Amino acid sequence: MHTVTRITVPARSGASIALRAGQVLRVIDLEGTQVADLVAISQADRHEYLDTSRTCSTLNRIYFRAGDQLLTNLRRPVLEVIRDDVGRHDMQMAACDERRYQLDFGATDHPNCLANLTQALASLDFNLKWWEVPNPVNLFQSTPVQADGSFIQLPAQSRPGDCVELRALMDVVIAVSACPQDYVPINGLQPTPIGLEVFDGDPS
C-alpha cells in the first residue's frame, strides 16, 4: 500500500499529523526501548478526543490488543489497533510534564511529553492549553501494575523496528512525543527517535 507520509520524531521532541478516516498510522520504535506518547483529537470537534479511561472501562482491561477499538470521551470508536508487535503499552499514566521533573527529580527546564504534545498540536492550529491536552496512550511503555496496586517502571520491551498500526475511524489530528524521560528506565535511560508512517489503507 502506498505510503502517504513518513516522519521521524527526534528524541525528546514531538510531531503531529492529520489522518483521514480509513488511513493507517504506523508508529515505529526505530532503535528500541523507546516510549511514544500519543493523543488523538477529532478534526470536527476538538472537544472530542481519544479517552484512555473510557477505553479501559469499555475493554474491561488496562491493555489493548490487536483488533481492539480505542474510544473517545463520547465513547465513539476513534482508532482501531490492527497490528501490535509488542503487546505491552500503558493507558494509565499521564504525560510527563515540567512540574513532575521539578518535584520528583529536581530538574528544571527538562524536555517533557506534555510540552511536546502541546507544541505539536499547535503546529496544526490546534492551539490547546496544556491542561486541555488529553492523557495519552503511552505506546511501548512497560509499567505493569503489581499485586499491591503499585506500578513498576521497566524499560520498554520494544526492539528496533517494532511497531503499532492504528486505523483512523474518524478524521483526527494525532500528536506523538518521543518521550524524554531519562531519570527512570522506561526509555533505557537514553531517549531515541520514533518513526511515523501513514498509509491510505492497510499496509501490505
C-alpha positions in Angstrom: 0.0 0.0 0.0 1.2 3.5 -0.9 2.9 5.4 1.9 1.5 8.9 2.1 3.7 10.4 4.8 6.9 9.4 6.6 8.1 11.4 9.6 10.9 10.9 12.1 10.2 12.4 15.5 13.6 13.3 17.0 14.4 12.1 20.5 12.9 14.2 23.3 10.6 16.1 20.8 7.1 15.8 19.3 5.3 15.9 16.0 1.7 15.9 14.7 -0.1 14.7 11.7 -3.7 14.8 10.3 -5.4 11.5 9.4 -8.5 10.9 7.4 -10.9 8.1 8.3 -9.5 4.9 6.8 -5.9 5.9 6.8 -3.4 3.8 8.9 -0.7 5.3 11.2 2.3 3.1 11.9 4.2 4.1 15.0 7.7 2.7 14.9 10.3 2.3 17.7 13.3 2.9 15.4 16.1 2.0 17.8 14.2 0.0 20.5 13.3 0.7 24.2 11.6 4.0 23.5 8.1 5.2 24.6 5.9 7.2 22.3 3.1 9.2 23.9 0.1 9.5 21.5 -3.0 11.7 21.6 -5.8 11.8 19.0 -8.3 14.6 18.7 -11.3 14.8 16.3 -10.8 17.3 13.4 -14.5 18.1 13.5 -14.7 18.9 17.2 -11.6 19.4 19.3 -13.6 18.7 22.4 -13.8 15.0 21.3 -10.6 13.0 21.8 -9.2 9.6 22.5 -10.0 8.9 26.1 -7.9 6.3 27.8 -10.1 6.0 30.9 -13.3 5.3 28.9 -11.4 2.9 26.6 -10.2 0.9 29.6 -13.7 0.8 31.1 -15.2 -0.4 27.9 -12.4 -3.0 27.2 -12.6 -4.0 30.8 -8.8 -4.2 30.9 -5.9 -1.8 31.0 -4.1 -3.2 28.0 -5.3 -3.1 24.4 -4.9 -5.9 21.9 -4.8 -6.1 18.1 -8.4 -5.9 17.0 -9.5 -3.5 19.8 -11.1 -0.2 19.1 -10.0 2.8 21.2 -12.8 5.2 22.2 -13.3 8.9 22.5 -14.7 10.7 25.6 -18.1 10.3 23.8 -17.5 6.6 23.7 -17.2 6.6 19.9 -14.5 4.5 18.1 -11.6 6.7 17.0 -8.8 4.3 16.3 -8.6 0.5 15.7 -5.4 -1.4 16.6 -4.6 -3.5 13.5 -1.0 -4.5 14.4 0.9 -4.7 17.7 4.4 -6.1 17.7 4.9 -5.7 21.4 1.7 -6.3 23.4 2.7 -4.1 26.3 1.7 -0.5 26.5 0.3 1.9 29.1 -3.1 3.7 29.3 -2.9 4.7 32.9 -0.1 7.3 33.3 -0.3 11.0 32.5 2.3 12.5 30.1 5.5 13.6 31.9 5.5 17.3 32.5 7.7 20.1 33.7 6.4 20.1 37.2 7.0 16.3 37.6 10.7 16.8 36.7 10.9 19.6 39.3 9.1 17.7 42.1 10.5 14.2 41.5 13.9 14.8 40.2 14.9 18.4 41.0 15.3 19.2 37.3 14.3 22.5 35.7 13.5 23.2 32.0 13.6 19.5 31.2 12.0 18.4 27.9 8.7 16.7 28.6 5.9 15.0 26.7 3.1 17.4 27.7 5.0 20.4 26.3 5.9 18.3 23.2 2.3 17.3 22.6 1.0 20.9 23.2 3.5 22.3 20.7 2.9 19.6 18.1 -0.8 20.2 18.2 -0.3 24.0 17.8 1.7 23.3 14.6 -1.6 22.2 13.1 -3.5 25.1 14.5 -4.9 23.1 17.4 -3.9 25.7 20.0 -4.8 24.0 23.2 -3.7 25.0 26.7 -1.5 22.4 28.3 -4.4 21.4 30.7 -6.6 20.8 27.7 -4.3 18.1 26.1 -5.8 14.7 26.8 -4.0 12.0 28.7 -2.0 9.9 26.1 -1.7 6.3 25.2 1.9 5.5 26.1 2.9 3.2 23.3 5.7 0.7 24.1 5.7 1.8 27.8 6.2 -1.1 30.3 4.8 -0.1 33.6 2.9 -3.1 34.8 0.6 -3.0 37.9 1.9 -5.1 40.8 -0.2 -7.1 43.3 -0.2 -4.3 45.8 -1.5 -1.8 43.2 1.8 -0.1 42.5 3.5 0.4 39.2 7.0 -0.9 38.4 8.8 1.2 35.7 10.6 -1.1 33.4 12.5 -0.5 30.1 10.2 -0.7 27.1 10.1 -4.2 25.6 10.1 -3.0 22.0 13.0 -3.8 19.8 14.3 -1.8 16.9 11.7 -1.7 14.2 8.8 -2.9 16.3 5.6 -1.0 15.6 1.9 -0.4 16.3 -0.5 0.2 13.5 -3.7 2.2 14.1 -6.5 2.7 11.6 -8.3 6.0 11.9 -12.1 5.6 12.3 -12.8 9.3 12.0 -10.8 12.3 10.8 -8.3 13.0 13.6 -5.2 15.0 14.4 -2.6 12.8 16.0 0.3 14.1 18.1 3.2 11.9 19.2 6.0 12.6 21.7 9.3 10.6 21.7 9.4 10.6 25.5 12.3 12.5 27.0 12.3 10.6 30.4 15.8 9.8 31.4 15.6 9.6 35.2 13.7 6.2 35.3 14.5 3.4 32.9 11.3 3.3 30.7 13.4 4.5 27.7 16.5 2.6 28.8 17.8 5.9 30.2 18.6 7.1 26.7 15.7 8.6 24.7 15.8 7.9 21.0 13.6 8.8 17.9 10.2 7.5 16.9 9.1 6.9 13.3 5.7 7.7 11.9 4.3 6.4 8.6 0.8 7.0 7.1 -0.8 4.7 4.6 -4.0 5.2 2.6 -5.2 1.7 3.6 -3.9 -1.4 5.3 -0.1 -1.7 4.8 0.9 -4.7 2.8 
